[in-house]
C-alpha cells in the first residue's frame, strides 16, 4: 500500500466519521457525550494500525534480506564450480 493510498484511506475514514457524527447530532442523538467518553479509542486504533504496518514492513524487509543472501550464496557456488 503506497503512502498516497494510506493518506486517502485515512482522510476518507475521518470524513465519513465526522459526517456520521454531525448527522446523528442533527437527528437529536447525543453523540458528543459518547465522543467525550470514548475519544481514547482513537489513540488505541491509531497505535494498533502503526504496530500492524510496522510489523508488516519489518517482515517484508526480512524476506528481502533472505532473498539477497540466497542470491549471494548461489553466486558464490557458481564461482566455485568454474
N, C-alpha and C positions, 0 to 999 in steps of 0.2 A: 504494500500500500504506500503510495507516494505521499510526500508531505502535503502537497496541494489537495489530494483526496482526503487526507485526515482533517485538514483545515475546513474543507467544505462540509464534511460529515459533522464536525464539532459545531460549526455555526448553524447548520441545519437543525441539529438537535436542540440547540439553545433557542432558536426562533420558534420551533414547534412548542417547546415547553412554555416559553413566555406567552405565546398566543393562547395556549390552553389555560394558563393561569388567568389571563385577562378575560377570557370567555367565561370561565367559571365564576369569576368575580362579578361580571355583568349579569349572570344568571341568578345572583344572590347567594351563591355558595361561598362561605367564608374561607377562602384559600390562603389569605395572608397569615391567618392563625396557624395553619398547618406548616406553612413555609418557615415561619419563625421557629417552630419547634424542630423541624426536620432538616434544616439547612446543612447540618454536618454530613448528611448523606451525600451531598455534592462532593465534599472533600474525600469521602470514602470511595466513591465511584471514580473520581479523578485519580486517586492514588492507585486503585486497583488497575485502571487502564494503563497507567505508567509502568506498573510492575509487569503486567502482561506483555506489553510491547517491548520492554527492556529484556525480559527473559527470552522472548521470541527472537529478538535481534542477536542476543548472545548465542543462542542455538544456531542461528544461521552463520554467525562468524566462526563458530567451532567447526561446523560442517565444511565451510570453505577452507579452513586451515587444514583439515584432514585431507581434503582433495589435493591441495597444493603439496602436502607431504607425500602422498601416494604418487603423484606425478614425478617428484624428485627421486623417489626410490626406484621407480620404473626406469627413469632416465639413467640412473647410476648402474642398474643391472644391465642395460643395453650397452653401456660403455665397457663393462667387464667382459661381455661376450665377444666384443670385436678385437 
